[in-house]
Amino acid sequence: MIELPAPDPTPATTTTTAHAPPTSTLTWHGGRLFRHGVPHRILSGALHYFRVHPALWRDRIRRLADLGLNTVDTYVAWNFHQPREDAAPRFDGWRDVERFIETVAEEGLDVIVRPGPYICAEWSNGGLPSWLTGRDLALRSSDPAFTAATGRWFDELIPRLAALQAAEGGPVVAVQVENEFGSYGDDRDYLRWNRDALTARGIGELLFTADGPTELMQDGGTLPGTLAAVTLGSKPGAARRLLAARRPDEPFVVAEFWNGWFDHWGERHHVRGVDSAVRTLEGIVADGGSVSVYMAHGGSNFGLWAGANEQDGLLQPTVSSYDSDAPVAEDGTLTPKFHAMREVLGASGPLRVPERMPVLPPARVPLVHHAGLLAGLRAVPAPTSSGPRPASFERLGLDAGMVLHTARPRIPAGEHRLTLTDVRDRALVFADGVLLGVAGPGSPELPIHGTGAVVRLEVLVESLGRVNYGPGLGRHKGLLGPVLVDRRIVQGWDNTPIALQEWSADELSKATNAGLEDGDAGFAVATVRVDTPADTFLALPGSGRGLVWVNGFLLGRHWDIGPQVTLYCPAPLLRTGENVVTVLELERLGGLLELRDRAELGPAEEYIEEFG
């Protein structure tokens, strides 16, 4: 159990008053944190409103309270609110961040908001809109083109958050300046701009930066007069010593404690042992340290919102689950890690929530092939543009999904080599409707047989997720380089964007009823009958790779390379009676949908993020 330090007789003032004013709820002095002059410790947990169905917000918040936390922290994902530049940001429904914050307040917890504009978070493009990153500008910098766009977004967002500050009777007690900027750059003018943009729009509560526990990251990401927090997965003692040497008057605050980790397709499921996580947590909260458990509840990367990393030029797309081996699992289950951390955090008394939400009984349902792949995709109207070269996602105004590129080259008789010189991220290539194969950055070449006639060459390019971390942030998507037949460039392309994430129920129906073609790919449907809606976990044994919708809602990706096997389907997506599950299969259809009674996230591998 943790204990707060004894009250400091010295008045609770801060080292500076410009960015942590004495009137703010949280202040610091002498290496201690205070709340209205009383010694305080932030015990926070990360919970992202955009990763949890709104009908489950309150349940998940209560689970964090039962864990023993006093605060919830959340990022704000700009691209989730404003995916298109020509439409104002939305703050309704799932995007109602104000309602989320108010719900936290109703449950008696404080709120920390991390508005970015960059958030990382294994979220597509790190939360930045692709309509912005597609421009020729310097991201996350004092480039006026970037700060002007960010300023307009902040004009919409920040006053909403300011009205919910503790000084205004709300729960918001702290706001983060940018996000782990020291891992990216060293533009101090930009950091100052970001801080000033918050205060100018009404933020008066505690401001802080958050960066890794190294000299390099702290040098690049911190500001004089603004509390410097750290992000880490291990070695809190070393981080405490580093910050104490650099900023002896400031309290030790870990803005992200990585008690688990995320997963990439084609790798193992990352877990963090309970004992290891608990020992690190104990080290953080010792001697008055504050913490935010990242993630306390991870939730899901619904739709196509999962991000990606890059390593050695190759994409590492993130899976649809954001379970993160958190103490509260993706479906809300209270894990052994939950109970062990609860003891460390000093929580006592009965739990207000059940250990696990109700689950549908296991079932197997036929998955019926309804439409061919190309026929289904062509059946949904979309504006087609033409030009001498393929158009990128950005040029077409497409954030996520696919683009169908069509050209009509003449292929001389004999065997030839078709090369996609730069495809991001994966392409299915067809000649006169026949699949030639799959091309990507590691396998750009395919054989093609010519007869001397003109061929209808179709290249279906899929984005597997936009990079959310590092210098690859903002990387463009699509068929970015020339397509070659031997040494000759193919010119003259029709380009049709396929905005799968934006499809309406009517558009999905058009695709599903477009008619069958030869081959195992395409659109399939399963009908699931439910007496009382409850959680379930969907699996597609025998199928290869594709997307899954439930009652018109895009749940996420499935891919037989793993590690993720099942897709979490929360109860609010289901209804009493018939439910329609639609599958877009890109490789081979297995013919069966299974409802399973627990998550299957793949073979586990212990992972602990360390610095130095």
C-alpha positions as CSV (number, residue, x, y, z in Angstrom):
1,M,0.0,0.0,0.0
2,I,1.2,3.5,-0.8
3,E,1.4,6.4,1.6
4,L,1.5,10.1,0.9
5,P,4.4,12.1,2.2
6,A,3.9,14.3,5.3
7,P,2.7,17.8,4.5
8,D,5.4,20.3,3.7
9,P,5.2,23.4,5.9
10,T,6.4,25.6,3.1
11,P,3.6,27.2,1.1
12,A,2.7,25.3,-2.1
13,T,4.2,27.6,-4.8
14,T,5.8,26.6,-8.0
15,T,9.2,27.3,-9.4
16,T,7.6,29.6,-12.0
17,T,4.1,31.1,-12.1
18,A,3.8,31.6,-15.8
19,H,2.8,28.1,-16.7
20,A,1.8,26.5,-13.3
21,P,0.0,29.4,-11.6
22,P,-0.7,29.3,-7.9
23,T,-4.4,29.4,-8.7
24,S,-4.2,26.1,-10.5
25,T,-5.4,23.0,-8.8
26,L,-2.1,21.2,-8.9
27,T,1.2,23.0,-8.0
28,W,4.6,21.9,-7.0
29,H,7.4,22.9,-4.6
30,G,10.5,21.3,-3.2
31,G,10.1,18.1,-5.3
32,R,6.5,17.6,-4.1
33,L,3.1,17.8,-5.8
34,F,0.2,19.6,-4.1
35,R,-3.5,19.8,-4.7
36,H,-4.8,23.1,-3.3
37,G,-1.9,23.1,-0.9
38,V,-2.3,19.6,0.3
39,P,0.3,16.9,-0.7
40,H,-1.0,14.9,-3.6
41,R,-0.1,12.0,-5.8
42,I,-1.5,11.5,-9.3
43,L,-2.6,7.9,-9.7
44,S,-3.9,7.9,-13.2
45,G,-4.7,5.4,-15.9
46,A,-4.8,5.9,-19.7
47,L,-8.2,5.3,-21.2
48,H,-8.9,6.6,-24.7
49,Y,-12.5,7.5,-25.5
50,F,-12.0,6.8,-29.2
51,R,-11.0,3.2,-28.4
52,V,-14.1,2.3,-26.3
53,H,-17.7,2.2,-27.4
54,P,-19.5,5.2,-25.8
55,A,-22.1,2.9,-24.2
56,L,-19.2,1.4,-22.3
57,W,-17.4,4.6,-21.2
58,R,-18.9,4.6,-17.7
59,D,-18.2,0.9,-17.1
60,R,-14.5,1.2,-18.1
61,I,-14.1,4.4,-16.0
62,R,-15.5,2.6,-13.0
63,R,-13.0,-0.2,-13.5
64,L,-10.2,2.3,-13.4
65,A,-11.7,3.7,-10.2
66,D,-11.9,0.2,-8.7
67,L,-8.2,-0.3,-9.6
68,G,-7.5,2.5,-7.1
69,L,-6.8,5.3,-9.5
70,N,-7.9,8.9,-8.9
71,T,-7.4,10.3,-12.4
72,V,-8.1,9.3,-16.0
73,D,-5.9,10.5,-18.8
74,T,-6.8,10.6,-22.5
75,Y,-5.3,11.7,-25.7
76,V,-7.4,13.7,-28.2
77,A,-7.1,12.3,-31.8
78,W,-7.4,15.2,-34.2
79,N,-8.0,12.9,-37.3
80,F,-10.8,11.1,-35.4
81,H,-12.6,14.4,-35.1
82,Q,-11.7,16.0,-38.4
83,P,-10.8,13.3,-41.1
84,R,-11.6,15.8,-43.9
85,E,-10.4,19.4,-44.1
86,D,-13.6,20.6,-45.8
87,A,-15.7,19.6,-42.9
88,A,-15.7,21.1,-39.4
89,P,-14.4,18.9,-36.5
90,R,-17.2,16.8,-35.0
91,F,-17.7,16.6,-31.2
92,D,-20.9,14.4,-31.2
93,G,-21.5,10.7,-30.6
94,W,-18.4,8.7,-30.3
95,R,-16.4,12.0,-30.7
96,D,-18.1,13.7,-27.8
97,V,-14.9,14.1,-25.7
98,E,-16.7,16.6,-23.4
99,R,-19.3,14.0,-22.5
100,F,-16.5,11.5,-21.8
101,I,-14.7,14.0,-19.5
102,E,-18.0,14.8,-17.8
103,T,-18.6,11.1,-17.3
104,V,-15.2,10.8,-15.6
105,A,-16.2,13.6,-13.3
106,E,-19.5,12.0,-12.4
107,E,-17.5,8.9,-11.3
108,G,-15.4,11.1,-9.0
109,L,-12.1,11.1,-10.8
110,D,-9.8,13.9,-12.1
111,V,-8.9,14.2,-15.8
112,I,-5.6,14.8,-17.6
113,V,-6.0,15.7,-21.3
114,R,-3.2,15.3,-23.9
115,P,-4.4,17.3,-26.9
116,G,-1.3,16.8,-29.1
117,P,-1.8,17.7,-31.9
118,Y,0.5,14.7,-32.3
119,I,-0.4,11.8,-30.0
120,C,1.5,8.7,-31.2
121,A,-0.6,6.2,-29.3
122,E,-0.2,3.5,-32.0
123,W,-3.1,5.5,-33.7
124,S,-3.1,6.2,-37.4
125,N,-0.7,9.0,-38.4
126,G,-0.2,9.7,-34.7
127,G,-3.5,11.5,-34.7
128,L,-2.5,14.0,-37.4
129,P,-5.0,14.3,-40.3
130,S,-3.6,12.9,-43.6
131,W,-5.0,15.9,-45.4
132,L,-2.4,17.9,-43.4
133,T,0.5,15.5,-43.5
134,G,0.0,15.1,-47.3
135,R,1.2,18.7,-47.8
136,D,4.7,19.9,-48.3
137,L,5.4,21.2,-44.8
138,A,7.5,20.4,-41.8
139,L,5.4,18.4,-39.3
140,R,5.6,19.1,-35.6
141,S,7.6,22.2,-36.1
142,S,7.3,26.0,-36.1
143,D,6.6,26.0,-39.8
144,P,3.8,28.5,-40.1
145,A,1.8,26.1,-42.4
146,F,1.8,23.5,-39.6
147,T,1.1,25.9,-36.7
148,A,-1.6,27.7,-38.6
149,A,-3.6,24.5,-39.2
150,T,-3.0,23.3,-35.6
151,G,-4.1,26.7,-34.3
152,R,-7.4,26.4,-36.2
153,W,-7.9,22.9,-34.6
154,F,-7.0,24.2,-31.2
155,D,-9.6,27.1,-31.7
156,E,-12.2,24.3,-31.9
157,L,-10.9,22.0,-29.2
158,I,-9.2,23.9,-26.4
159,P,-12.0,26.2,-25.3
160,R,-14.1,23.0,-24.8
161,L,-11.4,21.6,-22.6
162,A,-10.9,25.0,-20.8
163,A,-14.6,25.0,-19.8
164,L,-14.1,21.7,-18.1
165,Q,-11.1,22.7,-16.0
166,A,-11.2,22.3,-12.2
167,A,-11.1,26.1,-11.8
168,E,-14.4,26.1,-13.7
169,G,-15.9,23.3,-11.6
170,G,-14.8,20.5,-14.0
171,P,-12.4,17.6,-13.6
172,V,-9.5,18.7,-15.8
173,V,-6.5,19.3,-13.6
174,A,-3.6,19.1,-16.1
175,V,-3.0,19.4,-19.8
176,Q,0.1,18.1,-21.7
177,V,2.2,20.2,-24.0
178,E,2.7,18.3,-27.3
179,N,3.7,14.6,-26.8
180,E,7.1,13.0,-26.4
181,F,8.6,15.7,-28.7
182,G,12.1,14.9,-27.5
183,S,11.9,11.6,-29.4
184,Y,11.2,13.5,-32.6
185,G,12.9,16.9,-32.8
186,D,14.4,19.9,-31.1
187,D,12.4,22.9,-32.4
188,R,12.1,24.8,-29.1
189,D,10.1,27.6,-30.8
190,Y,7.4,25.0,-31.7
191,L,7.2,23.7,-28.2
192,R,6.8,27.3,-26.9
193,W,4.2,27.9,-29.5
194,N,2.3,24.8,-28.4
195,R,2.4,25.8,-24.8
196,D,1.3,29.4,-25.5
197,A,-1.5,28.2,-27.8
198,L,-3.0,26.3,-24.8
199,T,-2.8,29.2,-22.4
200,A,-4.0,31.7,-25.0
201,R,-7.2,29.6,-25.4
202,G,-7.9,29.4,-21.7
203,I,-5.9,26.6,-20.2
204,G,-4.9,27.7,-16.7
205,E,-4.3,24.3,-15.0
206,L,-1.0,22.6,-14.7
207,L,0.9,22.2,-17.9
208,F,3.5,19.5,-18.4
209,T,5.7,17.8,-21.1
210,A,6.3,14.1,-21.3
211,D,9.4,12.5,-22.7
212,G,11.6,9.5,-22.4
213,P,14.1,9.3,-19.5
214,T,17.3,10.2,-21.4
215,E,19.3,13.4,-21.7
216,L,18.6,13.4,-25.5
217,M,14.8,13.2,-25.1
218,Q,14.6,15.6,-22.1
219,D,16.8,18.1,-23.9
220,G,14.6,18.1,-27.0
221,G,11.1,17.9,-25.3
222,T,11.1,20.1,-22.2
223,L,10.6,23.8,-21.6
224,P,11.8,26.0,-18.7
225,G,9.0,26.7,-16.3
226,T,6.9,23.7,-17.5
227,L,6.8,20.5,-15.4
228,A,8.9,17.8,-17.1
229,A,7.4,14.3,-16.8
230,V,8.8,11.1,-18.1
231,T,7.5,8.1,-20.0
232,L,9.0,4.7,-19.3
233,G,8.6,0.9,-18.9
234,S,11.3,0.2,-16.5
235,K,14.1,1.6,-14.3
236,P,12.2,4.3,-12.5
237,G,15.1,4.9,-10.1
238,A,17.4,6.0,-12.9
239,A,14.7,8.2,-14.3
240,R,14.1,9.8,-10.9
241,R,17.8,10.5,-10.5
242,L,18.0,12.0,-14.0
243,L,15.1,14.4,-13.4
244,A,16.2,15.3,-9.9
245,A,19.6,16.3,-11.3
246,R,18.0,18.4,-14.0
247,R,15.0,19.8,-12.1
248,P,15.5,19.4,-8.4
249,D,12.4,21.4,-7.4
250,E,9.9,19.4,-9.5
251,P,8.0,16.2,-8.4
252,F,8.6,12.9,-10.1
253,V,5.8,12.3,-12.5
254,V,5.6,9.3,-14.9
255,A,3.2,10.3,-17.6
256,E,3.2,6.9,-19.1
257,F,4.2,3.7,-17.3
258,W,4.2,1.0,-20.0
259,N,2.9,-2.0,-18.0
260,G,2.3,-3.9,-21.3
261,W,2.9,-3.3,-25.0
262,F,1.1,-3.3,-28.3
263,D,1.3,-5.9,-31.1
264,H,2.2,-5.9,-34.8
265,W,0.8,-8.2,-37.4
266,G,3.2,-11.1,-38.0
267,E,4.8,-10.9,-34.6
268,R,4.0,-12.4,-31.2
269,H,1.5,-11.0,-28.7
270,H,3.4,-8.9,-26.2
271,V,2.8,-9.3,-22.5
272,R,4.4,-8.0,-19.3
273,G,4.6,-10.3,-16.3
274,V,2.6,-9.3,-13.2
275,D,5.5,-9.3,-10.9
276,S,7.7,-7.2,-13.2
277,A,4.9,-4.7,-13.7
278,V,4.1,-4.4,-10.0
279,R,7.8,-4.0,-9.0
280,T,8.2,-1.1,-11.4
281,L,4.9,0.5,-10.3
282,E,6.1,0.3,-6.7
283,G,9.3,2.0,-7.7
284,I,7.5,4.8,-9.4
285,V,5.1,5.6,-6.6
286,A,7.7,5.4,-3.9
287,D,8.5,8.6,-2.1
288,G,5.5,10.5,-3.5
289,G,5.9,9.7,-7.2
290,S,3.0,10.1,-9.5
291,V,2.0,7.8,-12.3
292,S,-0.3,7.2,-15.2
293,V,-0.6,3.5,-16.1
294,Y,-0.4,3.1,-19.9
295,M,-2.7,1.5,-20.7
296,A,-5.0,1.0,-17.8
297,H,-7.6,-0.1,-20.4
298,G,-6.4,-0.3,-24.0
299,G,-9.6,-0.9,-25.8
300,S,-9.6,-1.5,-29.6
301,N,-8.4,0.0,-32.8
302,F,-11.8,-0.2,-34.4
303,G,-12.1,0.4,-38.1
304,L,-8.9,1.3,-39.9
305,W,-7.5,3.5,-37.1
306,A,-4.6,1.2,-36.1
307,G,-1.2,2.9,-36.7
308,A,2.1,1.4,-37.7
309,N,5.8,1.5,-37.1
310,E,8.7,1.4,-39.6
311,Q,11.9,-0.5,-39.1
312,D,14.7,-0.7,-41.8
313,G,12.2,0.8,-44.3
314,L,9.6,-2.0,-43.7
315,L,6.2,-1.3,-42.3
316,Q,5.1,-2.9,-39.1
317,P,1.3,-2.5,-39.0
318,T,-0.4,-2.6,-35.6
319,V,-3.2,-5.1,-35.0
320,S,-6.9,-4.2,-34.3
321,S,-6.7,-5.1,-30.6
322,Y,-5.1,-2.5,-28.3
323,D,-5.4,-4.9,-25.3
324,S,-1.8,-4.0,-24.4
325,D,-1.8,-6.6,-21.6
326,A,-3.4,-3.9,-19.5
327,P,-4.9,-4.5,-16.0
328,V,-8.3,-4.1,-17.5
329,A,-8.4,-6.2,-20.6
330,E,-9.8,-5.2,-24.0
331,D,-13.3,-6.6,-23.1
332,G,-13.2,-5.1,-19.6
333,T,-12.1,-8.3,-17.8
334,L,-10.2,-7.7,-14.6
335,T,-6.9,-9.5,-14.9
336,P,-4.5,-10.8,-12.3
337,K,-2.4,-7.7,-13.1
338,F,-5.5,-5.6,-12.0
339,H,-5.7,-7.2,-8.6
340,A,-1.9,-7.1,-8.0
341,M,-1.8,-3.4,-8.9
342,R,-4.9,-2.7,-6.9
343,E,-3.1,-3.9,-3.8
344,V,-0.1,-1.7,-4.5
345,L,-2.3,1.3,-5.1
346,G,-4.0,0.8,-1.7
347,A,-7.5,0.2,-3.0
348,S,-9.9,-1.6,-0.7
349,G,-13.5,-2.4,-0.4
350,P,-15.8,-4.3,-2.7
351,L,-15.6,-3.9,-6.5
352,R,-18.4,-2.0,-8.1
353,V,-18.1,-3.8,-11.4
354,P,-18.2,-7.5,-12.3
355,E,-15.0,-9.3,-13.0
356,R,-16.1,-9.9,-16.6
357,M,-18.9,-8.7,-18.8
358,P,-21.6,-11.2,-20.1
359,V,-20.5,-13.2,-23.2
360,L,-22.5,-14.9,-25.9
361,P,-22.3,-18.7,-26.0
362,P,-19.9,-20.1,-28.6
363,A,-21.4,-20.7,-32.0
364,R,-20.4,-21.5,-35.6
365,V,-22.2,-19.8,-38.4
366,P,-21.9,-20.3,-42.2
367,L,-20.1,-17.5,-44.1
368,V,-21.8,-17.3,-47.5
369,H,-19.9,-15.9,-50.4
370,H,-22.0,-13.1,-52.0
371,A,-19.9,-11.1,-54.3
372,G,-16.5,-11.1,-56.1
373,L,-13.8,-8.8,-54.9
374,L,-13.5,-6.4,-57.9
375,A,-17.2,-6.5,-58.7
376,G,-18.0,-5.6,-55.1
377,L,-15.6,-2.8,-54.9
378,R,-16.7,-1.4,-58.3
379,A,-20.3,-1.5,-57.2
380,V,-19.9,1.4,-54.7
381,P,-19.9,4.7,-56.6
382,A,-16.7,6.8,-56.2
383,P,-15.1,9.7,-58.1
384,T,-12.5,8.4,-60.6
385,S,-9.7,10.6,-61.7
386,S,-7.3,10.1,-64.6
387,G,-3.7,11.0,-65.2
388,P,-0.4,9.8,-66.7
389,R,0.7,8.4,-63.3
390,P,-1.1,6.7,-60.4
391,A,-2.6,9.0,-57.9
392,S,-1.6,8.7,-54.2
393,F,-4.1,8.4,-51.4
394,E,-3.3,12.0,-50.4
395,R,-3.9,13.3,-53.9
396,L,-7.3,11.5,-53.9
397,G,-8.2,12.9,-50.5
398,L,-8.3,9.3,-49.0
399,D,-7.2,8.7,-45.5
400,A,-7.6,5.0,-45.2
401,G,-8.9,2.0,-47.3
402,M,-7.9,1.2,-50.8
403,V,-7.4,2.6,-54.3
404,L,-8.1,0.8,-57.5
405,H,-5.7,1.8,-60.3
406,T,-6.5,0.8,-63.8
407,A,-4.3,1.0,-66.9
408,R,-4.4,-0.5,-70.4
409,P,-0.9,-1.3,-71.6
410,R,0.0,-3.4,-74.6
411,I,2.1,-6.4,-73.5
412,P,4.3,-7.9,-76.2
413,A,4.1,-11.7,-76.7
414,G,6.1,-13.7,-74.3
415,E,7.1,-13.5,-70.6
416,H,7.8,-10.2,-69.0
417,R,8.4,-8.6,-65.6
418,L,5.9,-6.3,-64.0
419,T,7.5,-4.1,-61.3
420,L,5.7,-1.9,-58.8
421,T,8.7,0.3,-57.8
422,D,7.1,1.9,-54.7
423,V,3.9,0.6,-53.3
424,R,2.6,1.5,-49.8
425,D,1.6,-0.9,-48.5
426,R,0.3,-3.9,-50.3
427,A,-1.2,-4.5,-53.8
428,L,-3.2,-7.2,-55.5
429,V,-2.4,-7.1,-59.2
430,F,-4.8,-8.3,-61.9
431,A,-4.5,-8.7,-65.7
432,D,-7.8,-9.0,-67.5
433,G,-9.5,-9.9,-64.1
434,V,-7.0,-12.7,-63.3
435,L,-4.9,-12.3,-60.2
436,L,-1.2,-12.2,-60.9
437,G,-0.1,-12.0,-57.3
438,V,0.6,-9.7,-54.4
439,A,3.2,-7.0,-54.5
440,G,4.7,-4.9,-51.7
441,P,8.0,-3.1,-50.7
442,G,9.8,-6.4,-50.2
443,S,8.4,-8.2,-53.3
444,P,7.8,-5.6,-56.0
445,E,8.0,-7.9,-59.1
446,L,5.4,-10.2,-60.7
447,P,5.6,-12.2,-63.9
448,I,3.2,-11.3,-66.7
449,H,2.5,-13.1,-69.9
450,G,1.8,-11.1,-73.0
451,T,0.1,-11.9,-76.3
452,G,0.7,-8.6,-78.1
453,A,-2.7,-7.4,-77.1
454,V,-3.8,-4.6,-74.8
455,V,-4.3,-5.8,-71.2
456,R,-6.6,-4.4,-68.5
457,L,-4.1,-4.0,-65.7
458,E,-5.7,-3.4,-62.3
459,V,-3.7,-2.7,-59.2
460,L,-5.7,-2.7,-55.9
461,V,-3.5,-0.9,-53.3
462,E,-4.3,-1.2,-49.6
463,S,-3.0,0.9,-46.8
464,L,-2.2,-1.2,-43.7
465,G,-2.0,1.7,-41.3
466,R,-0.2,5.1,-41.2
467,V,3.1,5.4,-39.4
468,N,2.5,6.9,-35.9
469,Y,6.0,7.3,-34.6
470,G,9.4,8.5,-35.8
471,P,10.7,10.1,-38.9
472,G,8.3,8.1,-41.1
473,L,5.3,10.1,-39.6
474,G,3.1,11.4,-42.4
475,R,4.5,8.9,-45.0
476,H,2.3,8.9,-48.1
477,K,0.2,5.9,-49.1
478,G,-0.6,4.3,-52.4
479,L,1.2,3.5,-55.7
480,L,3.9,6.1,-55.2
481,G,6.4,5.1,-57.9
482,P,6.2,4.0,-61.6
483,V,4.8,0.7,-62.6
484,L,7.1,-0.9,-65.2
485,V,6.7,-3.6,-67.8
486,D,10.3,-4.6,-68.1
487,R,12.0,-1.1,-68.4
488,R,8.9,0.7,-69.9
489,I,6.8,2.9,-67.6
490,V,3.0,2.2,-67.7
491,Q,1.2,5.5,-68.3
492,G,-2.4,6.5,-68.3
493,W,-4.2,5.5,-65.2
494,D,-7.7,5.7,-63.8
495,N,-7.7,6.0,-60.0
496,T,-10.7,5.2,-57.9
497,P,-10.6,5.7,-54.1
498,I,-12.3,3.1,-51.9
499,A,-13.1,4.8,-48.6
500,L,-14.0,1.6,-46.7
501,Q,-14.0,3.3,-43.3
502,E,-16.6,5.8,-44.6
503,W,-19.0,3.3,-46.3
504,S,-22.6,3.6,-45.3
505,A,-24.8,0.6,-44.7
506,D,-26.3,1.1,-48.1
507,E,-22.8,1.2,-49.8
508,L,-21.8,-2.0,-48.0
509,S,-25.0,-3.6,-49.2
510,K,-24.2,-2.6,-52.8
511,A,-20.8,-4.2,-52.6
512,T,-22.2,-7.4,-51.0
513,N,-24.8,-7.9,-53.7
514,A,-22.6,-7.1,-56.7
515,G,-22.5,-10.7,-58.0
516,L,-20.0,-13.5,-57.8
517,E,-16.8,-13.9,-59.7
518,D,-14.2,-16.6,-60.1
519,G,-11.9,-16.9,-57.1
520,D,-12.0,-17.2,-53.3
521,A,-11.8,-13.5,-52.5
522,G,-14.7,-11.0,-52.2
523,F,-17.6,-10.2,-49.9
524,A,-19.3,-12.8,-47.7
525,V,-22.1,-12.6,-45.1
526,A,-23.0,-14.5,-42.0
527,T,-26.3,-14.0,-40.1
528,V,-26.0,-14.3,-36.3
529,R,-29.1,-14.6,-34.2
530,V,-28.9,-13.2,-30.7
531,D,-31.4,-13.4,-27.9
532,T,-29.8,-10.9,-25.6
533,P,-26.8,-8.8,-26.8
534,A,-23.5,-9.6,-25.0
535,D,-19.9,-9.4,-25.9
536,T,-18.4,-11.9,-28.3
537,F,-15.1,-12.7,-30.1
538,L,-15.2,-13.3,-33.9
539,A,-12.9,-15.7,-35.6
540,L,-12.6,-16.7,-39.3
541,P,-10.9,-20.1,-39.4
542,G,-9.6,-20.9,-42.9
543,S,-9.9,-17.3,-44.1
544,G,-6.8,-15.3,-45.1
545,R,-6.9,-11.5,-44.7
546,G,-9.5,-8.8,-44.8
547,L,-12.0,-6.7,-42.9
548,V,-15.0,-7.4,-40.8
549,W,-18.2,-5.3,-40.3
550,V,-20.9,-6.0,-37.7
551,N,-24.3,-4.5,-38.6
552,G,-22.6,-2.0,-40.8
553,F,-19.9,-1.0,-38.3
554,L,-16.3,-1.7,-39.4
555,L,-14.9,-3.7,-36.6
556,G,-11.3,-4.1,-37.8
557,R,-8.9,-6.4,-39.7
558,H,-8.4,-10.1,-39.6
559,W,-5.2,-11.7,-40.9
560,D,-4.1,-15.3,-40.6
561,I,-0.4,-14.3,-40.0
562,G,-1.5,-13.4,-36.4
563,P,-0.9,-12.9,-33.7
564,Q,-4.5,-11.7,-33.2
565,V,-7.0,-14.5,-33.9
566,T,-10.3,-13.0,-32.6
567,L,-11.9,-9.6,-33.1
568,Y,-13.6,-8.2,-30.0
569,C,-17.2,-7.3,-30.7
570,P,-18.7,-5.3,-27.8
571,A,-22.4,-5.9,-26.9
572,P,-23.6,-2.4,-27.9
573,L,-22.8,-3.3,-31.6
574,L,-25.3,-6.2,-31.5
575,R,-29.1,-6.2,-31.4
576,T,-31.8,-8.7,-30.4
577,G,-32.6,-10.9,-33.3
578,E,-30.7,-11.1,-36.6
579,N,-27.2,-9.5,-36.8
580,V,-25.3,-9.3,-40.1
581,V,-21.6,-9.9,-40.2
582,T,-20.0,-8.8,-43.5
583,V,-16.5,-9.9,-44.4
584,L,-14.3,-8.5,-47.2
585,E,-11.9,-11.3,-47.9
586,L,-8.8,-10.4,-49.9
587,E,-7.1,-13.8,-50.2
588,R,-9.3,-16.9,-49.5
589,L,-12.6,-17.3,-47.8
590,G,-12.9,-20.0,-45.2
591,G,-16.6,-20.3,-45.3
592,L,-17.2,-20.2,-41.5
593,L,-17.6,-17.5,-38.8
594,E,-17.0,-18.6,-35.2
595,L,-18.3,-16.8,-32.1
596,R,-15.8,-17.6,-29.3
597,D,-16.2,-16.9,-25.6
598,R,-12.8,-15.3,-25.0
599,A,-10.1,-13.3,-26.7
600,E,-7.4,-15.1,-28.6
601,L,-4.5,-12.7,-29.1
602,G,-1.9,-15.2,-30.1
603,P,1.3,-16.8,-28.7
604,A,2.7,-14.6,-26.0
605,E,6.2,-13.1,-25.7
606,E,7.4,-11.1,-22.7
607,Y,8.3,-7.5,-23.6
608,I,9.6,-4.7,-21.4
609,E,10.6,-1.4,-23.0
610,E,13.9,-0.1,-21.7
611,F,16.1,2.9,-22.3
612,G,19.8,2.7,-21.9
